[in-house]
Amino acid sequence: MITLPFAIHGIKKYGKNIGRIFVISKRRLTNNVEWIPENSYPFSFKDVAFEIFQNAHETRAYLADKNNRTGWIYQQLLKLYAQKVKPDLSENTLMLDSDTIFLNPVAFQREDGSPCFNIGAEYHPPYFAHMDRFLPGLKRVHGESGITHHMLFQRPVLEDLFELVESYHKLPFWKAFIRCIDRKEIYGAGCSEFEIYFNFIKLRSQNWATRLLRWTNVSKFTLLKIAQRRGYHYLSLHAHMRAGKPRARPEEL
């Protein structure tokens, strides 16, 4: 994964109060940080696809289609379950997409330990339709988006969310998450873990804050240094947008 060394370097250098760093993946991708193997989770990539259809024939056909979104759904659940499968993770665990590169100093908590959230501009109605099925009453708060490619997850908040969802659906959290995805959206974007968590904590607690970081999505590695000089806190280089290879090493940022 071409962006991973940059993401690791960026959060190590510019993230305030960052402790242990882990990569969640099928196989170990780097020796520079710790590793959480995907096989430590209570579900697999194929389990996620099967749960969409609960039918082996439809599952095989879906997985054979290169446009299936199993991986996109799967990675959301990997984040949400990380503190469960790795109990010694910090109570405050920053989830960072591996294509997101920090370029200037950022804190993720206030002095009292409460989380600081960045705000995005995205609004995708299927996310909120899924959210309402997943936990009735969970809705978009203050017209803000939590999709900013990173988020501080706190164990008590996740435990509260898991308990409510599993009590309502009488299912394991991950199965309820998948079964609430609209079948019309299984080739699109029908759920968002970051929107769920962002809006859940805002509805359930007063102990949080938002602040605006300077960031954007880009397609070229050559923009990293330019953005850094211009005071951007981070950039995201998504695979579907990305062109070319890095000309600089992570430590040069």
Short mmCIF file of the C-alpha atoms (twelve columns), coordinates in Angstrom:
data_MODEL
# 
_entry.id   MODEL 
# 
loop_
_atom_site.group_PDB 
_atom_site.id 
_atom_site.type_symbol 
_atom_site.label_atom_id 
_atom_site.label_alt_id 
_atom_site.label_comp_id 
_atom_site.label_asym_id 
_atom_site.label_seq_id 
_atom_site.Cartn_x 
_atom_site.Cartn_y 
_atom_site.Cartn_z 
_atom_site.pdbx_PDB_model_num 
ATOM 1   C CA . MET A 1   0.000   0.000   0.000   1 
ATOM 2   C CA . ILE A 2   1.848   3.007   -1.321  1 
ATOM 3   C CA . THR A 3   0.415   5.596   1.087   1 
ATOM 4   C CA . LEU A 4   0.883   3.571   4.284   1 
ATOM 5   C CA . PRO A 5   4.469   4.656   5.150   1 
ATOM 6   C CA . PHE A 6   3.425   8.296   4.700   1 
ATOM 7   C CA . ALA A 7   0.345   7.835   6.898   1 
ATOM 8   C CA . ILE A 8   2.400   6.181   9.642   1 
ATOM 9   C CA . HIS A 9   5.120   8.821   9.522   1 
ATOM 10  C CA . GLY A 10  2.603   11.662  9.516   1 
ATOM 11  C CA . ILE A 11  0.657   10.521  12.542  1 
ATOM 12  C CA . LYS A 12  3.847   9.687   14.471  1 
ATOM 13  C CA . LYS A 13  5.371   13.097  13.810  1 
ATOM 14  C CA . TYR A 14  2.351   15.374  13.941  1 
ATOM 15  C CA . GLY A 15  -0.266  13.621  16.092  1 
ATOM 16  C CA . LYS A 16  -0.265  14.913  19.661  1 
ATOM 17  C CA . ASN A 17  -0.171  12.279  22.427  1 
ATOM 18  C CA . ILE A 18  -0.101  9.347   20.004  1 
ATOM 19  C CA . GLY A 19  1.106   6.153   21.681  1 
ATOM 20  C CA . ARG A 20  1.172   2.716   20.104  1 
ATOM 21  C CA . ILE A 21  0.329   2.517   16.410  1 
ATOM 22  C CA . PHE A 22  -1.285  -0.504  14.782  1 
ATOM 23  C CA . VAL A 23  -2.097  -1.512  11.237  1 
ATOM 24  C CA . ILE A 24  -5.135  -3.741  10.738  1 
ATOM 25  C CA . SER A 25  -4.581  -6.016  7.754   1 
ATOM 26  C CA . LYS A 26  -4.762  -9.565  6.451   1 
ATOM 27  C CA . ARG A 27  -0.972  -9.900  6.474   1 
ATOM 28  C CA . ARG A 28  1.727   -7.820  8.125   1 
ATOM 29  C CA . LEU A 29  2.482   -4.839  5.876   1 
ATOM 30  C CA . THR A 30  5.255   -3.180  7.867   1 
ATOM 31  C CA . ASN A 31  7.576   -3.843  10.788  1 
ATOM 32  C CA . ASN A 32  7.594   -0.185  11.808  1 
ATOM 33  C CA . VAL A 33  4.374   -0.469  13.846  1 
ATOM 34  C CA . GLU A 34  2.337   -3.170  15.551  1 
ATOM 35  C CA . TRP A 35  -0.138  -5.376  13.719  1 
ATOM 36  C CA . ILE A 36  -3.721  -6.509  14.311  1 
ATOM 37  C CA . PRO A 37  -4.395  -9.485  12.015  1 
ATOM 38  C CA . GLU A 38  -7.810  -9.672  10.433  1 
ATOM 39  C CA . ASN A 39  -8.175  -13.320 11.473  1 
ATOM 40  C CA . SER A 40  -8.455  -12.163 15.096  1 
ATOM 41  C CA . TYR A 41  -11.908 -10.737 14.335  1 
ATOM 42  C CA . PRO A 42  -15.199 -12.641 14.902  1 
ATOM 43  C CA . PHE A 43  -16.084 -12.283 11.199  1 
ATOM 44  C CA . SER A 44  -14.221 -12.577 7.903   1 
ATOM 45  C CA . PHE A 45  -14.352 -10.834 4.550   1 
ATOM 46  C CA . LYS A 46  -16.527 -13.646 3.196   1 
ATOM 47  C CA . ASP A 47  -18.763 -13.581 6.284   1 
ATOM 48  C CA . VAL A 48  -19.526 -9.940  5.542   1 
ATOM 49  C CA . ALA A 49  -20.555 -10.731 1.958   1 
ATOM 50  C CA . PHE A 50  -22.654 -13.701 3.059   1 
ATOM 51  C CA . GLU A 51  -24.492 -11.591 5.633   1 
ATOM 52  C CA . ILE A 52  -25.679 -9.211  2.910   1 
ATOM 53  C CA . PHE A 53  -27.589 -11.989 1.162   1 
ATOM 54  C CA . GLN A 54  -27.680 -14.856 3.677   1 
ATOM 55  C CA . ASN A 55  -27.565 -17.041 0.600   1 
ATOM 56  C CA . ALA A 56  -24.474 -18.865 -0.703  1 
ATOM 57  C CA . HIS A 57  -25.342 -18.581 -4.403  1 
ATOM 58  C CA . GLU A 58  -25.951 -14.818 -4.311  1 
ATOM 59  C CA . THR A 59  -22.868 -14.336 -2.166  1 
ATOM 60  C CA . ARG A 60  -20.614 -16.128 -4.658  1 
ATOM 61  C CA . ALA A 61  -22.049 -14.113 -7.544  1 
ATOM 62  C CA . TYR A 62  -21.537 -10.862 -5.654  1 
ATOM 63  C CA . LEU A 63  -17.946 -11.665 -4.727  1 
ATOM 64  C CA . ALA A 64  -17.221 -12.590 -8.345  1 
ATOM 65  C CA . ASP A 65  -18.285 -9.114  -9.448  1 
ATOM 66  C CA . LYS A 66  -15.307 -6.748  -9.390  1 
ATOM 67  C CA . ASN A 67  -17.638 -3.902  -8.423  1 
ATOM 68  C CA . ASN A 68  -18.758 -5.499  -5.167  1 
ATOM 69  C CA . ARG A 69  -18.352 -3.351  -2.052  1 
ATOM 70  C CA . THR A 70  -17.544 -6.073  0.455   1 
ATOM 71  C CA . GLY A 71  -14.131 -4.641  1.276   1 
ATOM 72  C CA . TRP A 72  -15.539 -1.192  1.856   1 
ATOM 73  C CA . ILE A 73  -18.111 -2.532  4.341   1 
ATOM 74  C CA . TYR A 74  -15.562 -4.870  5.915   1 
ATOM 75  C CA . GLN A 75  -13.041 -2.118  6.695   1 
ATOM 76  C CA . GLN A 76  -15.708 -0.135  8.526   1 
ATOM 77  C CA . LEU A 77  -16.418 -3.076  10.813  1 
ATOM 78  C CA . LEU A 78  -12.699 -3.680  11.371  1 
ATOM 79  C CA . LYS A 79  -12.462 -0.178  12.825  1 
ATOM 80  C CA . LEU A 80  -15.568 -0.487  14.978  1 
ATOM 81  C CA . TYR A 81  -14.425 -3.822  16.467  1 
ATOM 82  C CA . ALA A 82  -10.741 -2.982  16.986  1 
ATOM 83  C CA . GLN A 83  -11.052 -2.286  20.711  1 
ATOM 84  C CA . LYS A 84  -12.977 -5.534  21.177  1 
ATOM 85  C CA . VAL A 85  -10.438 -7.756  19.449  1 
ATOM 86  C CA . LYS A 86  -7.480  -5.927  21.012  1 
ATOM 87  C CA . PRO A 87  -8.571  -5.187  24.600  1 
ATOM 88  C CA . ASP A 88  -5.249  -3.582  25.523  1 
ATOM 89  C CA . LEU A 89  -5.790  -0.735  23.072  1 
ATOM 90  C CA . SER A 90  -6.087  2.674   24.666  1 
ATOM 91  C CA . GLU A 91  -9.502  3.833   25.851  1 
ATOM 92  C CA . ASN A 92  -8.974  6.579   23.272  1 
ATOM 93  C CA . THR A 93  -8.124  5.036   19.917  1 
ATOM 94  C CA . LEU A 94  -7.633  7.163   16.833  1 
ATOM 95  C CA . MET A 95  -8.892  5.456   13.683  1 
ATOM 96  C CA . LEU A 96  -7.006  6.734   10.658  1 
ATOM 97  C CA . ASP A 97  -7.528  5.737   7.039   1 
ATOM 98  C CA . SER A 98  -4.270  4.465   5.545   1 
ATOM 99  C CA . ASP A 99  -4.401  6.970   2.689   1 
ATOM 100 C CA . THR A 100 -4.586  9.972   5.029   1 
ATOM 101 C CA . ILE A 101 -1.332  11.819  5.692   1 
ATOM 102 C CA . PHE A 102 -0.854  14.379  8.454   1 
ATOM 103 C CA . LEU A 103 1.420   17.297  7.588   1 
ATOM 104 C CA . ASN A 104 1.196   19.649  10.557  1 
ATOM 105 C CA . PRO A 105 0.577   19.238  14.321  1 
ATOM 106 C CA . VAL A 106 -2.902  18.156  15.429  1 
ATOM 107 C CA . ALA A 107 -4.433  17.309  18.809  1 
ATOM 108 C CA . PHE A 108 -7.406  14.956  19.009  1 
ATOM 109 C CA . GLN A 109 -8.468  15.646  22.600  1 
ATOM 110 C CA . ARG A 110 -9.010  18.690  24.781  1 
ATOM 111 C CA . GLU A 111 -7.171  19.121  28.071  1 
ATOM 112 C CA . ASP A 112 -10.020 17.368  29.927  1 
ATOM 113 C CA . GLY A 113 -9.696  14.300  27.691  1 
ATOM 114 C CA . SER A 114 -12.858 14.905  25.673  1 
ATOM 115 C CA . PRO A 115 -12.608 14.277  21.935  1 
ATOM 116 C CA . CYS A 116 -12.134 16.906  19.241  1 
ATOM 117 C CA . PHE A 117 -13.789 16.148  15.917  1 
ATOM 118 C CA . ASN A 118 -13.086 17.654  12.558  1 
ATOM 119 C CA . ILE A 119 -16.088 18.510  10.370  1 
ATOM 120 C CA . GLY A 120 -16.665 17.466  6.778   1 
ATOM 121 C CA . ALA A 121 -19.014 18.766  4.118   1 
ATOM 122 C CA . GLU A 122 -20.295 15.447  2.783   1 
ATOM 123 C CA . TYR A 123 -24.002 14.631  2.837   1 
ATOM 124 C CA . HIS A 124 -25.076 11.240  1.509   1 
ATOM 125 C CA . PRO A 125 -28.717 10.390  2.377   1 
ATOM 126 C CA . PRO A 126 -28.287 6.563   2.285   1 
ATOM 127 C CA . TYR A 127 -25.900 6.820   5.231   1 
ATOM 128 C CA . PHE A 128 -28.615 8.328   7.371   1 
ATOM 129 C CA . ALA A 129 -31.315 5.951   6.154   1 
ATOM 130 C CA . HIS A 130 -29.024 3.098   7.198   1 
ATOM 131 C CA . MET A 131 -28.345 4.820   10.501  1 
ATOM 132 C CA . ASP A 132 -32.046 5.091   11.308  1 
ATOM 133 C CA . ARG A 133 -32.615 1.400   10.584  1 
ATOM 134 C CA . PHE A 134 -29.529 0.491   12.576  1 
ATOM 135 C CA . LEU A 135 -30.564 2.431   15.656  1 
ATOM 136 C CA . PRO A 136 -33.924 4.229   15.406  1 
ATOM 137 C CA . GLY A 137 -33.621 7.827   16.508  1 
ATOM 138 C CA . LEU A 138 -29.986 8.093   15.457  1 
ATOM 139 C CA . LYS A 139 -29.877 10.972  13.018  1 
ATOM 140 C CA . ARG A 140 -27.724 13.721  11.556  1 
ATOM 141 C CA . VAL A 141 -26.948 16.362  14.173  1 
ATOM 142 C CA . HIS A 142 -26.268 20.045  13.475  1 
ATOM 143 C CA . GLY A 143 -26.040 19.478  9.710   1 
ATOM 144 C CA . GLU A 144 -22.400 18.425  10.018  1 
ATOM 145 C CA . SER A 145 -20.529 15.447  8.584   1 
ATOM 146 C CA . GLY A 146 -18.119 13.213  10.465  1 
ATOM 147 C CA . ILE A 147 -16.484 11.904  7.306   1 
ATOM 148 C CA . THR A 148 -13.001 13.362  7.536   1 
ATOM 149 C CA . HIS A 149 -10.945 10.147  7.193   1 
ATOM 150 C CA . HIS A 150 -10.062 9.843   10.870  1 
ATOM 151 C CA . MET A 151 -11.921 9.742   14.164  1 
ATOM 152 C CA . LEU A 152 -11.153 9.310   17.842  1 
ATOM 153 C CA . PHE A 153 -13.089 6.290   19.138  1 
ATOM 154 C CA . GLN A 154 -13.587 6.071   22.890  1 
ATOM 155 C CA . ARG A 155 -14.290 2.726   24.507  1 
ATOM 156 C CA . PRO A 156 -17.267 3.760   26.720  1 
ATOM 157 C CA . VAL A 157 -19.012 5.339   23.720  1 
ATOM 158 C CA . LEU A 158 -18.526 2.244   21.575  1 
ATOM 159 C CA . GLU A 159 -19.686 -0.017  24.398  1 
ATOM 160 C CA . ASP A 160 -22.843 2.085   24.725  1 
ATOM 161 C CA . LEU A 161 -23.441 1.898   20.960  1 
ATOM 162 C CA . PHE A 162 -22.867 -1.863  20.785  1 
ATOM 163 C CA . GLU A 163 -25.190 -2.513  23.712  1 
ATOM 164 C CA . LEU A 164 -28.034 -0.456  22.268  1 
ATOM 165 C CA . VAL A 165 -27.741 -1.943  18.780  1 
ATOM 166 C CA . GLU A 166 -27.502 -5.546  19.942  1 
ATOM 167 C CA . SER A 167 -30.377 -5.101  22.376  1 
ATOM 168 C CA . TYR A 168 -32.580 -3.656  19.634  1 
ATOM 169 C CA . HIS A 169 -31.752 -6.128  16.849  1 
ATOM 170 C CA . LYS A 170 -31.089 -9.232  18.984  1 
ATOM 171 C CA . LEU A 171 -28.095 -9.855  16.741  1 
ATOM 172 C CA . PRO A 172 -24.344 -9.390  16.961  1 
ATOM 173 C CA . PHE A 173 -23.471 -5.795  16.126  1 
ATOM 174 C CA . TRP A 174 -21.689 -6.632  12.867  1 
ATOM 175 C CA . LYS A 175 -24.635 -8.633  11.528  1 
ATOM 176 C CA . ALA A 176 -27.093 -5.871  12.393  1 
ATOM 177 C CA . PHE A 177 -24.808 -3.331  10.698  1 
ATOM 178 C CA . ILE A 178 -24.833 -5.316  7.448   1 
ATOM 179 C CA . ARG A 179 -28.489 -6.318  7.454   1 
ATOM 180 C CA . CYS A 180 -29.493 -2.653  7.758   1 
ATOM 181 C CA . ILE A 181 -27.808 -1.787  4.450   1 
ATOM 182 C CA . ASP A 182 -30.359 -1.166  1.710   1 
ATOM 183 C CA . ARG A 183 -30.031 -3.817  -1.025  1 
ATOM 184 C CA . LYS A 184 -30.190 -1.006  -3.582  1 
ATOM 185 C CA . GLU A 185 -26.945 0.358   -2.138  1 
ATOM 186 C CA . ILE A 186 -24.769 -2.774  -2.131  1 
ATOM 187 C CA . TYR A 187 -22.879 -1.549  -5.188  1 
ATOM 188 C CA . GLY A 188 -22.725 1.986   -3.888  1 
ATOM 189 C CA . ALA A 189 -22.255 3.581   -0.480  1 
ATOM 190 C CA . GLY A 190 -24.933 2.492   1.933   1 
ATOM 191 C CA . CYS A 191 -23.371 2.919   5.376   1 
ATOM 192 C CA . SER A 192 -20.764 4.967   7.215   1 
ATOM 193 C CA . GLU A 193 -19.116 3.995   10.485  1 
ATOM 194 C CA . PHE A 194 -17.778 7.517   10.966  1 
ATOM 195 C CA . GLU A 195 -21.198 9.146   10.527  1 
ATOM 196 C CA . ILE A 196 -22.698 6.638   12.955  1 
ATOM 197 C CA . TYR A 197 -20.117 7.272   15.666  1 
ATOM 198 C CA . PHE A 198 -19.962 11.053  15.104  1 
ATOM 199 C CA . ASN A 199 -23.704 11.521  15.422  1 
ATOM 200 C CA . PHE A 200 -24.120 8.949   18.189  1 
ATOM 201 C CA . ILE A 201 -21.693 10.667  20.554  1 
ATOM 202 C CA . LYS A 202 -23.235 14.058  19.808  1 
ATOM 203 C CA . LEU A 203 -26.691 12.746  20.749  1 
ATOM 204 C CA . ARG A 204 -25.575 10.805  23.822  1 
ATOM 205 C CA . SER A 205 -23.040 13.160  25.373  1 
ATOM 206 C CA . GLN A 206 -22.179 16.812  25.871  1 
ATOM 207 C CA . ASN A 207 -18.510 15.995  26.377  1 
ATOM 208 C CA . TRP A 208 -17.041 16.630  22.921  1 
ATOM 209 C CA . ALA A 209 -15.937 19.493  20.710  1 
ATOM 210 C CA . THR A 210 -15.589 20.244  17.022  1 
ATOM 211 C CA . ARG A 211 -12.937 22.300  15.293  1 
ATOM 212 C CA . LEU A 212 -12.066 22.887  11.671  1 
ATOM 213 C CA . LEU A 213 -8.856  21.398  10.369  1 
ATOM 214 C CA . ARG A 214 -7.484  22.342  6.991   1 
ATOM 215 C CA . TRP A 215 -7.571  19.322  4.691   1 
ATOM 216 C CA . THR A 216 -8.676  18.073  1.298   1 
ATOM 217 C CA . ASN A 217 -8.678  15.041  -0.990  1 
ATOM 218 C CA . VAL A 218 -5.965  15.086  -3.658  1 
ATOM 219 C CA . SER A 219 -4.678  12.899  -6.472  1 
ATOM 220 C CA . LYS A 220 -0.928  13.591  -6.493  1 
ATOM 221 C CA . PHE A 221 1.873   12.989  -4.013  1 
ATOM 222 C CA . THR A 222 3.580   16.107  -5.344  1 
ATOM 223 C CA . LEU A 223 0.940   18.172  -3.550  1 
ATOM 224 C CA . LEU A 224 2.043   17.010  -0.087  1 
ATOM 225 C CA . LYS A 225 4.879   19.493  0.381   1 
ATOM 226 C CA . ILE A 226 2.889   22.318  -1.166  1 
ATOM 227 C CA . ALA A 227 -0.021  21.650  1.184   1 
ATOM 228 C CA . GLN A 228 2.330   21.401  4.152   1 
ATOM 229 C CA . ARG A 229 3.834   24.814  3.412   1 
ATOM 230 C CA . ARG A 230 0.341   26.255  3.068   1 
ATOM 231 C CA . GLY A 231 -0.628  25.054  6.533   1 
ATOM 232 C CA . TYR A 232 -2.828  22.067  5.682   1 
ATOM 233 C CA . HIS A 233 -3.183  19.682  8.584   1 
ATOM 234 C CA . TYR A 234 -3.570  16.641  6.346   1 
ATOM 235 C CA . LEU A 235 -4.375  15.328  2.888   1 
ATOM 236 C CA . SER A 236 -6.094  12.145  1.743   1 
ATOM 237 C CA . LEU A 237 -4.856  10.412  -1.398  1 
ATOM 238 C CA . HIS A 238 -7.635  7.992   -2.317  1 
ATOM 239 C CA . ALA A 239 -6.736  5.124   -4.628  1 
ATOM 240 C CA . HIS A 240 -9.553  5.919   -7.071  1 
ATOM 241 C CA . MET A 241 -8.171  9.453   -7.496  1 
ATOM 242 C CA . ARG A 242 -4.456  8.856   -7.159  1 
ATOM 243 C CA . ALA A 243 -2.031  9.298   -10.041 1 
ATOM 244 C CA . GLY A 244 1.701   8.645   -10.035 1 
ATOM 245 C CA . LYS A 245 4.103   7.578   -7.301  1 
ATOM 246 C CA . PRO A 246 5.759   9.539   -4.492  1 
ATOM 247 C CA . ARG A 247 8.901   11.432  -5.399  1 
ATOM 248 C CA . ALA A 248 9.818   12.076  -1.779  1 
ATOM 249 C CA . ARG A 249 10.275  9.856   1.226   1 
ATOM 250 C CA . PRO A 250 7.934   10.141  4.240   1 
ATOM 251 C CA . GLU A 251 10.725  11.461  6.475   1 
ATOM 252 C CA . GLU A 252 11.151  14.433  4.157   1 
ATOM 253 C CA . LEU A 253 7.751   15.774  5.208   1 
# 
